Amino acid sequence: MKFGKMLVSLCAAAFLIAGLAACEKKGPAETAGEKIDQTTEKAGQKMEELGNNIQRSADDAKK
């Protein structure tokens, strides 16, 4: 019974170590990509706001 518990503990420790080893810091390309994504999202939001403002202006002009 002790051997089974020891085996499970060793396997758990091995998976934990492997998981921690797989974690890496973000590289410059990944950081730049995230910034591009954020900028694109902000631009899309601004375009949507602009479209809504144009639509409101057109609706007001019809009145």
Secondary structure by P-SEA (a helix, b strand, c coil): caaaaaaaaaaaaaaaaaaaaacccccaaaaaaaaaaaaaaaaaaaaaaaaaaaaaaaaaaac
